[in-house]
Amino acid sequence: MPFYSNVMSEKKELAIVALSSSESQPGNYVLILEELEQQRRIPIIIGMPEAQSIAIAMEQMQPIRPLTHDLLKSTIEALGGVLKEVLIHDLVEGVFHARLMLQKHDGAILEIDARSSDAIALAVRCGVPVYSYQHVIEAAGILADTLGGHQMGGSYAKFTLAELEDLLKKVIEKEDYESASKIRDYIERRKEDG
């Protein structure tokens, strides 16, 4: 039985809402994830190579040669597997621990230990959701309204599909392609879920 099924009721989806230079740790970057219902934001400090890999995938850029995360995605697919989701399952001494939830060609689920930054870089490439448990979100999360300047004015879950489509047009007009990419991905997931 997969690890995550034991506490699935506590599992919450996270969205990437920002990626920027870290002011507290020069030379590193901060990746901000947001829990969609309570709007708690989780900052994760990551290195420059991981930030670059995530940004390239979010912008849907195609490097001339595959990056490490592209190679891993291709390898999983060549072996008949599918990345189903990423789960940030623990926070130990300030370090996030993640698992890749892979489905083998025979339907069996494999849980692969991963650094959260690598797991998220792969999730963005594969178009799969990132989840965490409520206790991790509460331990690491900051309420979005306490940060000021909340992008998009709230969780995407609050918007209707028509409002999301309108919001997408507005952010494209402002040439905010990072936000446009996130909104487009959320619209696609919402349409798939029915």
Rosetta constraint file for C-alpha pairs under 8 A:
AtomPair CA 1 CA 5 HARMONIC 7.19 0.50
AtomPair CA 2 CA 6 HARMONIC 7.56 0.50
AtomPair CA 2 CA 109 HARMONIC 6.82 0.50
AtomPair CA 2 CA 110 HARMONIC 7.71 0.50
AtomPair CA 2 CA 111 HARMONIC 7.37 0.50
AtomPair CA 3 CA 111 HARMONIC 7.66 0.50
AtomPair CA 4 CA 8 HARMONIC 5.93 0.50
AtomPair CA 4 CA 87 HARMONIC 7.95 0.50
AtomPair CA 7 CA 11 HARMONIC 7.01 0.50
AtomPair CA 10 CA 133 HARMONIC 5.32 0.50
AtomPair CA 10 CA 134 HARMONIC 5.35 0.50
AtomPair CA 11 CA 131 HARMONIC 6.24 0.50
AtomPair CA 11 CA 132 HARMONIC 5.52 0.50
AtomPair CA 11 CA 133 HARMONIC 4.49 0.50
AtomPair CA 11 CA 134 HARMONIC 6.27 0.50
AtomPair CA 12 CA 35 HARMONIC 6.67 0.50
AtomPair CA 12 CA 36 HARMONIC 7.92 0.50
AtomPair CA 12 CA 131 HARMONIC 5.34 0.50
AtomPair CA 12 CA 132 HARMONIC 5.48 0.50
AtomPair CA 12 CA 133 HARMONIC 6.01 0.50
AtomPair CA 12 CA 134 HARMONIC 6.63 0.50
AtomPair CA 13 CA 35 HARMONIC 6.01 0.50
AtomPair CA 13 CA 36 HARMONIC 6.62 0.50
AtomPair CA 13 CA 129 HARMONIC 6.77 0.50
AtomPair CA 13 CA 130 HARMONIC 5.84 0.50
AtomPair CA 13 CA 131 HARMONIC 4.35 0.50
AtomPair CA 13 CA 132 HARMONIC 6.57 0.50
AtomPair CA 14 CA 33 HARMONIC 5.82 0.50
AtomPair CA 14 CA 34 HARMONIC 5.17 0.50
AtomPair CA 14 CA 35 HARMONIC 4.57 0.50
AtomPair CA 14 CA 36 HARMONIC 6.24 0.50
AtomPair CA 14 CA 129 HARMONIC 7.39 0.50
AtomPair CA 14 CA 130 HARMONIC 5.47 0.50
AtomPair CA 14 CA 131 HARMONIC 5.47 0.50
AtomPair CA 14 CA 132 HARMONIC 7.06 0.50
AtomPair CA 15 CA 33 HARMONIC 5.33 0.50
AtomPair CA 15 CA 34 HARMONIC 5.18 0.50
AtomPair CA 15 CA 35 HARMONIC 6.58 0.50
AtomPair CA 15 CA 36 HARMONIC 6.95 0.50
AtomPair CA 15 CA 129 HARMONIC 7.94 0.50
AtomPair CA 15 CA 130 HARMONIC 7.10 0.50
AtomPair CA 16 CA 31 HARMONIC 7.39 0.50
AtomPair CA 16 CA 32 HARMONIC 6.01 0.50
AtomPair CA 16 CA 33 HARMONIC 4.56 0.50
AtomPair CA 16 CA 34 HARMONIC 6.43 0.50
AtomPair CA 16 CA 182 HARMONIC 7.41 0.50
AtomPair CA 17 CA 31 HARMONIC 7.98 0.50
AtomPair CA 17 CA 32 HARMONIC 5.70 0.50
AtomPair CA 17 CA 33 HARMONIC 5.77 0.50
AtomPair CA 17 CA 34 HARMONIC 6.50 0.50
AtomPair CA 17 CA 151 HARMONIC 7.48 0.50
AtomPair CA 17 CA 179 HARMONIC 7.61 0.50
AtomPair CA 17 CA 182 HARMONIC 7.64 0.50
AtomPair CA 18 CA 30 HARMONIC 7.95 0.50
AtomPair CA 18 CA 31 HARMONIC 5.94 0.50
AtomPair CA 18 CA 32 HARMONIC 5.05 0.50
AtomPair CA 18 CA 33 HARMONIC 7.31 0.50
AtomPair CA 19 CA 29 HARMONIC 6.94 0.50
AtomPair CA 19 CA 30 HARMONIC 5.76 0.50
AtomPair CA 19 CA 31 HARMONIC 4.59 0.50
AtomPair CA 19 CA 32 HARMONIC 6.27 0.50
AtomPair CA 19 CA 51 HARMONIC 7.38 0.50
AtomPair CA 19 CA 55 HARMONIC 7.75 0.50
AtomPair CA 20 CA 29 HARMONIC 5.55 0.50
AtomPair CA 20 CA 30 HARMONIC 5.56 0.50
AtomPair CA 20 CA 31 HARMONIC 6.80 0.50
AtomPair CA 21 CA 26 HARMONIC 7.43 0.50
AtomPair CA 21 CA 27 HARMONIC 7.42 0.50
AtomPair CA 21 CA 28 HARMONIC 6.25 0.50
AtomPair CA 21 CA 29 HARMONIC 4.31 0.50
AtomPair CA 21 CA 30 HARMONIC 6.06 0.50
AtomPair CA 22 CA 26 HARMONIC 5.84 0.50
AtomPair CA 22 CA 27 HARMONIC 7.25 0.50
AtomPair CA 22 CA 28 HARMONIC 5.54 0.50
AtomPair CA 22 CA 29 HARMONIC 4.56 0.50
AtomPair CA 22 CA 30 HARMONIC 5.23 0.50
AtomPair CA 22 CA 45 HARMONIC 7.36 0.50
AtomPair CA 25 CA 29 HARMONIC 7.72 0.50
AtomPair CA 27 CA 47 HARMONIC 7.49 0.50
AtomPair CA 27 CA 48 HARMONIC 7.04 0.50
AtomPair CA 28 CA 45 HARMONIC 6.72 0.50
AtomPair CA 28 CA 46 HARMONIC 5.89 0.50
AtomPair CA 28 CA 47 HARMONIC 4.86 0.50
AtomPair CA 28 CA 48 HARMONIC 5.73 0.50
AtomPair CA 29 CA 45 HARMONIC 5.67 0.50
AtomPair CA 29 CA 46 HARMONIC 5.26 0.50
AtomPair CA 29 CA 47 HARMONIC 6.01 0.50
AtomPair CA 29 CA 48 HARMONIC 6.43 0.50
AtomPair CA 29 CA 51 HARMONIC 6.49 0.50
AtomPair CA 30 CA 43 HARMONIC 6.12 0.50
AtomPair CA 30 CA 44 HARMONIC 5.48 0.50
AtomPair CA 30 CA 45 HARMONIC 4.53 0.50
AtomPair CA 30 CA 46 HARMONIC 6.04 0.50
AtomPair CA 31 CA 43 HARMONIC 5.67 0.50
AtomPair CA 31 CA 44 HARMONIC 5.09 0.50
AtomPair CA 31 CA 45 HARMONIC 6.31 0.50
AtomPair CA 31 CA 46 HARMONIC 6.99 0.50
AtomPair CA 31 CA 51 HARMONIC 7.79 0.50
AtomPair CA 32 CA 41 HARMONIC 6.32 0.50
AtomPair CA 32 CA 42 HARMONIC 5.55 0.50
AtomPair CA 32 CA 43 HARMONIC 4.55 0.50
AtomPair CA 32 CA 44 HARMONIC 6.33 0.50
AtomPair CA 33 CA 41 HARMONIC 5.46 0.50
AtomPair CA 33 CA 42 HARMONIC 5.03 0.50
AtomPair CA 33 CA 43 HARMONIC 6.46 0.50
AtomPair CA 33 CA 44 HARMONIC 7.88 0.50
AtomPair CA 34 CA 39 HARMONIC 5.86 0.50
AtomPair CA 34 CA 40 HARMONIC 5.49 0.50
AtomPair CA 34 CA 41 HARMONIC 4.26 0.50
AtomPair CA 34 CA 42 HARMONIC 6.15 0.50
AtomPair CA 34 CA 144 HARMONIC 7.93 0.50
AtomPair CA 35 CA 39 HARMONIC 5.21 0.50
AtomPair CA 35 CA 40 HARMONIC 5.26 0.50
AtomPair CA 35 CA 41 HARMONIC 6.39 0.50
AtomPair CA 35 CA 137 HARMONIC 7.58 0.50
AtomPair CA 36 CA 40 HARMONIC 7.59 0.50
AtomPair CA 36 CA 155 HARMONIC 5.50 0.50
AtomPair CA 36 CA 156 HARMONIC 7.27 0.50
AtomPair CA 36 CA 157 HARMONIC 6.67 0.50
AtomPair CA 37 CA 155 HARMONIC 7.09 0.50
AtomPair CA 37 CA 157 HARMONIC 7.39 0.50
AtomPair CA 38 CA 143 HARMONIC 7.67 0.50
AtomPair CA 39 CA 143 HARMONIC 6.06 0.50
AtomPair CA 39 CA 144 HARMONIC 5.48 0.50
AtomPair CA 39 CA 154 HARMONIC 7.41 0.50
AtomPair CA 39 CA 155 HARMONIC 6.49 0.50
AtomPair CA 40 CA 137 HARMONIC 7.19 0.50
AtomPair CA 40 CA 138 HARMONIC 7.97 0.50
AtomPair CA 40 CA 141 HARMONIC 5.20 0.50
AtomPair CA 40 CA 142 HARMONIC 5.18 0.50
AtomPair CA 40 CA 143 HARMONIC 4.36 0.50
AtomPair CA 40 CA 144 HARMONIC 5.44 0.50
AtomPair CA 41 CA 141 HARMONIC 5.01 0.50
AtomPair CA 41 CA 142 HARMONIC 5.08 0.50
AtomPair CA 41 CA 143 HARMONIC 6.07 0.50
AtomPair CA 41 CA 144 HARMONIC 5.73 0.50
AtomPair CA 42 CA 137 HARMONIC 6.93 0.50
AtomPair CA 42 CA 140 HARMONIC 5.78 0.50
AtomPair CA 42 CA 141 HARMONIC 4.55 0.50
AtomPair CA 42 CA 142 HARMONIC 6.43 0.50
AtomPair CA 43 CA 140 HARMONIC 7.60 0.50
AtomPair CA 43 CA 141 HARMONIC 7.48 0.50
AtomPair CA 44 CA 96 HARMONIC 7.81 0.50
AtomPair CA 46 CA 50 HARMONIC 6.46 0.50
AtomPair CA 46 CA 51 HARMONIC 6.51 0.50
AtomPair CA 46 CA 117 HARMONIC 6.40 0.50
AtomPair CA 47 CA 51 HARMONIC 6.20 0.50
AtomPair CA 48 CA 52 HARMONIC 6.00 0.50
AtomPair CA 49 CA 53 HARMONIC 6.15 0.50
AtomPair CA 50 CA 54 HARMONIC 6.18 0.50
AtomPair CA 50 CA 117 HARMONIC 6.15 0.50
AtomPair CA 50 CA 118 HARMONIC 6.70 0.50
AtomPair CA 50 CA 121 HARMONIC 7.14 0.50
AtomPair CA 51 CA 55 HARMONIC 6.05 0.50
AtomPair CA 51 CA 117 HARMONIC 7.88 0.50
AtomPair CA 52 CA 56 HARMONIC 6.06 0.50
AtomPair CA 53 CA 57 HARMONIC 6.36 0.50
AtomPair CA 53 CA 67 HARMONIC 7.57 0.50
AtomPair CA 53 CA 69 HARMONIC 7.44 0.50
AtomPair CA 53 CA 121 HARMONIC 6.29 0.50
AtomPair CA 54 CA 58 HARMONIC 6.10 0.50
AtomPair CA 54 CA 120 HARMONIC 7.34 0.50
AtomPair CA 54 CA 121 HARMONIC 4.75 0.50
AtomPair CA 54 CA 124 HARMONIC 7.00 0.50
AtomPair CA 55 CA 59 HARMONIC 6.07 0.50
AtomPair CA 56 CA 60 HARMONIC 6.05 0.50
AtomPair CA 56 CA 61 HARMONIC 5.30 0.50
AtomPair CA 56 CA 62 HARMONIC 7.61 0.50
AtomPair CA 57 CA 61 HARMONIC 6.25 0.50
AtomPair CA 57 CA 121 HARMONIC 7.28 0.50
AtomPair CA 57 CA 124 HARMONIC 6.16 0.50
AtomPair CA 57 CA 125 HARMONIC 5.66 0.50
AtomPair CA 58 CA 124 HARMONIC 6.51 0.50
AtomPair CA 58 CA 125 HARMONIC 7.78 0.50
AtomPair CA 58 CA 178 HARMONIC 6.84 0.50
AtomPair CA 58 CA 181 HARMONIC 6.60 0.50
AtomPair CA 58 CA 182 HARMONIC 7.85 0.50
AtomPair CA 59 CA 177 HARMONIC 7.26 0.50
AtomPair CA 59 CA 178 HARMONIC 6.56 0.50
AtomPair CA 59 CA 181 HARMONIC 6.98 0.50
AtomPair CA 63 CA 67 HARMONIC 7.38 0.50
AtomPair CA 66 CA 70 HARMONIC 5.33 0.50
AtomPair CA 66 CA 71 HARMONIC 5.91 0.50
AtomPair CA 67 CA 71 HARMONIC 6.20 0.50
AtomPair CA 68 CA 72 HARMONIC 6.29 0.50
AtomPair CA 69 CA 73 HARMONIC 6.22 0.50
AtomPair CA 69 CA 118 HARMONIC 7.41 0.50
AtomPair CA 69 CA 121 HARMONIC 6.70 0.50
AtomPair CA 69 CA 122 HARMONIC 5.82 0.50
AtomPair CA 69 CA 125 HARMONIC 7.94 0.50
AtomPair CA 70 CA 74 HARMONIC 6.19 0.50
AtomPair CA 70 CA 122 HARMONIC 7.68 0.50
AtomPair CA 70 CA 125 HARMONIC 7.42 0.50
AtomPair CA 71 CA 75 HARMONIC 6.07 0.50
AtomPair CA 72 CA 76 HARMONIC 6.18 0.50
AtomPair CA 72 CA 122 HARMONIC 7.85 0.50
AtomPair CA 73 CA 77 HARMONIC 6.28 0.50
AtomPair CA 73 CA 122 HARMONIC 6.87 0.50
AtomPair CA 73 CA 125 HARMONIC 7.53 0.50
AtomPair CA 73 CA 126 HARMONIC 7.21 0.50
AtomPair CA 74 CA 78 HARMONIC 5.99 0.50
AtomPair CA 75 CA 79 HARMONIC 6.21 0.50
AtomPair CA 76 CA 80 HARMONIC 6.55 0.50
AtomPair CA 76 CA 81 HARMONIC 5.14 0.50
AtomPair CA 76 CA 82 HARMONIC 6.54 0.50
AtomPair CA 76 CA 83 HARMONIC 7.69 0.50
AtomPair CA 77 CA 81 HARMONIC 5.24 0.50
AtomPair CA 77 CA 82 HARMONIC 6.32 0.50
AtomPair CA 79 CA 105 HARMONIC 7.73 0.50
AtomPair CA 80 CA 104 HARMONIC 6.44 0.50
AtomPair CA 80 CA 105 HARMONIC 4.98 0.50
AtomPair CA 81 CA 102 HARMONIC 6.58 0.50
AtomPair CA 81 CA 103 HARMONIC 5.50 0.50
AtomPair CA 81 CA 104 HARMONIC 4.47 0.50
AtomPair CA 81 CA 105 HARMONIC 5.37 0.50
AtomPair CA 82 CA 102 HARMONIC 5.61 0.50
AtomPair CA 82 CA 103 HARMONIC 5.17 0.50
AtomPair CA 82 CA 104 HARMONIC 6.64 0.50
AtomPair CA 82 CA 105 HARMONIC 7.90 0.50
AtomPair CA 83 CA 100 HARMONIC 7.00 0.50
AtomPair CA 83 CA 101 HARMONIC 6.00 0.50
AtomPair CA 83 CA 102 HARMONIC 4.49 0.50
AtomPair CA 83 CA 103 HARMONIC 6.30 0.50
AtomPair CA 83 CA 123 HARMONIC 7.72 0.50
AtomPair CA 83 CA 126 HARMONIC 6.97 0.50
AtomPair CA 83 CA 128 HARMONIC 7.22 0.50
AtomPair CA 84 CA 100 HARMONIC 7.93 0.50
AtomPair CA 84 CA 101 HARMONIC 5.60 0.50
AtomPair CA 84 CA 102 HARMONIC 5.67 0.50
AtomPair CA 84 CA 103 HARMONIC 6.54 0.50
AtomPair CA 84 CA 128 HARMONIC 6.25 0.50
AtomPair CA 84 CA 129 HARMONIC 7.86 0.50
AtomPair CA 85 CA 100 HARMONIC 6.44 0.50
AtomPair CA 85 CA 101 HARMONIC 5.35 0.50
AtomPair CA 85 CA 102 HARMONIC 7.43 0.50
AtomPair CA 85 CA 123 HARMONIC 6.94 0.50
AtomPair CA 85 CA 128 HARMONIC 5.33 0.50
AtomPair CA 85 CA 129 HARMONIC 5.31 0.50
AtomPair CA 85 CA 130 HARMONIC 6.00 0.50
AtomPair CA 85 CA 131 HARMONIC 7.46 0.50
AtomPair CA 86 CA 98 HARMONIC 6.98 0.50
AtomPair CA 86 CA 99 HARMONIC 5.88 0.50
AtomPair CA 86 CA 100 HARMONIC 4.90 0.50
AtomPair CA 86 CA 101 HARMONIC 5.97 0.50
AtomPair CA 86 CA 119 HARMONIC 6.29 0.50
AtomPair CA 86 CA 120 HARMONIC 7.07 0.50
AtomPair CA 86 CA 123 HARMONIC 6.46 0.50
AtomPair CA 86 CA 128 HARMONIC 7.41 0.50
AtomPair CA 86 CA 129 HARMONIC 6.46 0.50
AtomPair CA 86 CA 130 HARMONIC 4.73 0.50
AtomPair CA 86 CA 131 HARMONIC 6.11 0.50
AtomPair CA 87 CA 98 HARMONIC 5.45 0.50
AtomPair CA 87 CA 99 HARMONIC 5.22 0.50
AtomPair CA 87 CA 100 HARMONIC 6.57 0.50
AtomPair CA 87 CA 101 HARMONIC 7.38 0.50
AtomPair CA 87 CA 130 HARMONIC 5.89 0.50
AtomPair CA 87 CA 131 HARMONIC 4.77 0.50
AtomPair CA 87 CA 132 HARMONIC 5.46 0.50
AtomPair CA 88 CA 96 HARMONIC 6.75 0.50
AtomPair CA 88 CA 97 HARMONIC 5.72 0.50
AtomPair CA 88 CA 98 HARMONIC 4.11 0.50
AtomPair CA 88 CA 99 HARMONIC 6.42 0.50
AtomPair CA 88 CA 116 HARMONIC 6.64 0.50
AtomPair CA 88 CA 130 HARMONIC 7.48 0.50
AtomPair CA 88 CA 131 HARMONIC 6.14 0.50
AtomPair CA 88 CA 132 HARMONIC 4.72 0.50
AtomPair CA 88 CA 133 HARMONIC 7.29 0.50
AtomPair CA 88 CA 136 HARMONIC 8.00 0.50
AtomPair CA 89 CA 96 HARMONIC 7.70 0.50
AtomPair CA 89 CA 97 HARMONIC 5.94 0.50
AtomPair CA 89 CA 98 HARMONIC 5.61 0.50
AtomPair CA 89 CA 99 HARMONIC 7.14 0.50
AtomPair CA 89 CA 132 HARMONIC 5.70 0.50
AtomPair CA 89 CA 133 HARMONIC 6.12 0.50
AtomPair CA 89 CA 136 HARMONIC 7.08 0.50
AtomPair CA 90 CA 96 HARMONIC 5.83 0.50
AtomPair CA 90 CA 97 HARMONIC 5.11 0.50
AtomPair CA 90 CA 98 HARMONIC 7.12 0.50
AtomPair CA 90 CA 133 HARMONIC 7.90 0.50
AtomPair CA 90 CA 136 HARMONIC 6.01 0.50
AtomPair CA 91 CA 95 HARMONIC 5.40 0.50
AtomPair CA 91 CA 96 HARMONIC 4.50 0.50
AtomPair CA 91 CA 97 HARMONIC 6.11 0.50
AtomPair CA 91 CA 136 HARMONIC 6.23 0.50
AtomPair CA 91 CA 139 HARMONIC 7.92 0.50
AtomPair CA 91 CA 140 HARMONIC 7.85 0.50
AtomPair CA 92 CA 96 HARMONIC 6.52 0.50
AtomPair CA 92 CA 97 HARMONIC 7.57 0.50
AtomPair CA 96 CA 115 HARMONIC 7.33 0.50
AtomPair CA 96 CA 116 HARMONIC 6.12 0.50
AtomPair CA 97 CA 113 HARMONIC 7.62 0.50
AtomPair CA 97 CA 114 HARMONIC 6.85 0.50
AtomPair CA 97 CA 115 HARMONIC 6.03 0.50
AtomPair CA 97 CA 116 HARMONIC 5.95 0.50
AtomPair CA 98 CA 113 HARMONIC 6.09 0.50
AtomPair CA 98 CA 114 HARMONIC 5.22 0.50
AtomPair CA 98 CA 115 HARMONIC 5.79 0.50
AtomPair CA 98 CA 116 HARMONIC 5.00 0.50
AtomPair CA 98 CA 119 HARMONIC 6.73 0.50
AtomPair CA 99 CA 111 HARMONIC 5.93 0.50
AtomPair CA 99 CA 112 HARMONIC 5.23 0.50
AtomPair CA 99 CA 113 HARMONIC 4.62 0.50
AtomPair CA 99 CA 114 HARMONIC 5.42 0.50
AtomPair CA 99 CA 115 HARMONIC 7.95 0.50
AtomPair CA 99 CA 116 HARMONIC 7.89 0.50
AtomPair CA 99 CA 119 HARMONIC 7.13 0.50
AtomPair CA 100 CA 110 HARMONIC 7.81 0.50
AtomPair CA 100 CA 111 HARMONIC 5.62 0.50
AtomPair CA 100 CA 112 HARMONIC 4.98 0.50
AtomPair CA 100 CA 113 HARMONIC 6.53 0.50
AtomPair CA 100 CA 114 HARMONIC 6.74 0.50
AtomPair CA 100 CA 119 HARMONIC 6.42 0.50
AtomPair CA 101 CA 109 HARMONIC 6.57 0.50
AtomPair CA 101 CA 110 HARMONIC 5.87 0.50
AtomPair CA 101 CA 111 HARMONIC 4.95 0.50
AtomPair CA 101 CA 112 HARMONIC 6.69 0.50
AtomPair CA 102 CA 109 HARMONIC 5.54 0.50
AtomPair CA 102 CA 110 HARMONIC 5.03 0.50
AtomPair CA 102 CA 111 HARMONIC 6.38 0.50
AtomPair CA 102 CA 112 HARMONIC 7.62 0.50
AtomPair CA 103 CA 107 HARMONIC 5.64 0.50
AtomPair CA 103 CA 108 HARMONIC 5.61 0.50
AtomPair CA 103 CA 109 HARMONIC 4.51 0.50
AtomPair CA 103 CA 110 HARMONIC 6.19 0.50
AtomPair CA 104 CA 108 HARMONIC 5.34 0.50
AtomPair CA 104 CA 109 HARMONIC 6.25 0.50
AtomPair CA 104 CA 110 HARMONIC 7.18 0.50
AtomPair CA 114 CA 118 HARMONIC 6.60 0.50
AtomPair CA 114 CA 119 HARMONIC 5.98 0.50
AtomPair CA 115 CA 119 HARMONIC 6.14 0.50
AtomPair CA 116 CA 120 HARMONIC 6.05 0.50
AtomPair CA 117 CA 121 HARMONIC 6.13 0.50
AtomPair CA 118 CA 122 HARMONIC 6.25 0.50
AtomPair CA 119 CA 123 HARMONIC 6.11 0.50
AtomPair CA 120 CA 124 HARMONIC 6.13 0.50
AtomPair CA 120 CA 130 HARMONIC 7.13 0.50
AtomPair CA 121 CA 125 HARMONIC 6.49 0.50
AtomPair CA 122 CA 126 HARMONIC 6.14 0.50
AtomPair CA 123 CA 127 HARMONIC 5.76 0.50
AtomPair CA 123 CA 128 HARMONIC 5.15 0.50
AtomPair CA 123 CA 129 HARMONIC 6.69 0.50
AtomPair CA 123 CA 130 HARMONIC 6.94 0.50
AtomPair CA 124 CA 128 HARMONIC 6.70 0.50
AtomPair CA 127 CA 185 HARMONIC 7.86 0.50
AtomPair CA 132 CA 136 HARMONIC 6.62 0.50
AtomPair CA 132 CA 137 HARMONIC 6.78 0.50
AtomPair CA 133 CA 137 HARMONIC 6.38 0.50
AtomPair CA 134 CA 138 HARMONIC 6.08 0.50
AtomPair CA 135 CA 139 HARMONIC 6.07 0.50
AtomPair CA 136 CA 140 HARMONIC 6.08 0.50
AtomPair CA 136 CA 141 HARMONIC 7.79 0.50
AtomPair CA 137 CA 141 HARMONIC 5.01 0.50
AtomPair CA 138 CA 142 HARMONIC 7.98 0.50
AtomPair CA 142 CA 146 HARMONIC 7.28 0.50
AtomPair CA 142 CA 147 HARMONIC 7.77 0.50
AtomPair CA 143 CA 147 HARMONIC 7.24 0.50
AtomPair CA 144 CA 148 HARMONIC 7.28 0.50
AtomPair CA 144 CA 150 HARMONIC 6.41 0.50
AtomPair CA 145 CA 149 HARMONIC 7.89 0.50
AtomPair CA 145 CA 150 HARMONIC 6.59 0.50
AtomPair CA 149 CA 153 HARMONIC 7.92 0.50
AtomPair CA 150 CA 154 HARMONIC 6.82 0.50
AtomPair CA 152 CA 156 HARMONIC 7.97 0.50
AtomPair CA 154 CA 158 HARMONIC 7.28 0.50
AtomPair CA 155 CA 159 HARMONIC 7.79 0.50
AtomPair CA 156 CA 164 HARMONIC 7.51 0.50
AtomPair CA 156 CA 183 HARMONIC 7.66 0.50
AtomPair CA 156 CA 186 HARMONIC 7.53 0.50
AtomPair CA 159 CA 163 HARMONIC 5.70 0.50
AtomPair CA 159 CA 164 HARMONIC 5.99 0.50
AtomPair CA 160 CA 164 HARMONIC 6.18 0.50
AtomPair CA 161 CA 165 HARMONIC 6.17 0.50
AtomPair CA 161 CA 187 HARMONIC 6.88 0.50
AtomPair CA 162 CA 166 HARMONIC 6.28 0.50
AtomPair CA 163 CA 167 HARMONIC 6.05 0.50
AtomPair CA 164 CA 168 HARMONIC 6.04 0.50
AtomPair CA 164 CA 183 HARMONIC 7.04 0.50
AtomPair CA 164 CA 187 HARMONIC 7.01 0.50
AtomPair CA 165 CA 169 HARMONIC 6.46 0.50
AtomPair CA 165 CA 187 HARMONIC 7.80 0.50
AtomPair CA 166 CA 170 HARMONIC 6.43 0.50
AtomPair CA 167 CA 171 HARMONIC 6.30 0.50
AtomPair CA 168 CA 172 HARMONIC 6.21 0.50
AtomPair CA 168 CA 180 HARMONIC 5.62 0.50
AtomPair CA 168 CA 183 HARMONIC 6.26 0.50
AtomPair CA 168 CA 184 HARMONIC 6.96 0.50
AtomPair CA 169 CA 173 HARMONIC 6.22 0.50
AtomPair CA 170 CA 174 HARMONIC 6.42 0.50
AtomPair CA 171 CA 175 HARMONIC 6.21 0.50
AtomPair CA 171 CA 176 HARMONIC 5.26 0.50
AtomPair CA 171 CA 177 HARMONIC 7.14 0.50
AtomPair CA 171 CA 179 HARMONIC 6.82 0.50
AtomPair CA 171 CA 180 HARMONIC 5.90 0.50
AtomPair CA 172 CA 176 HARMONIC 5.76 0.50
AtomPair CA 172 CA 177 HARMONIC 6.17 0.50
AtomPair CA 172 CA 180 HARMONIC 6.12 0.50
AtomPair CA 176 CA 180 HARMONIC 6.26 0.50
AtomPair CA 177 CA 181 HARMONIC 5.98 0.50
AtomPair CA 178 CA 182 HARMONIC 6.53 0.50
AtomPair CA 179 CA 183 HARMONIC 6.16 0.50
AtomPair CA 180 CA 184 HARMONIC 5.98 0.50
AtomPair CA 181 CA 185 HARMONIC 6.15 0.50
AtomPair CA 182 CA 186 HARMONIC 6.18 0.50
AtomPair CA 183 CA 187 HARMONIC 6.13 0.50
AtomPair CA 184 CA 188 HARMONIC 6.26 0.50
AtomPair CA 185 CA 189 HARMONIC 6.24 0.50
AtomPair CA 186 CA 190 HARMONIC 6.07 0.50
AtomPair CA 187 CA 191 HARMONIC 6.17 0.50
AtomPair CA 188 CA 192 HARMONIC 6.20 0.50
AtomPair CA 189 CA 193 HARMONIC 6.18 0.50
AtomPair CA 190 CA 194 HARMONIC 6.37 0.50
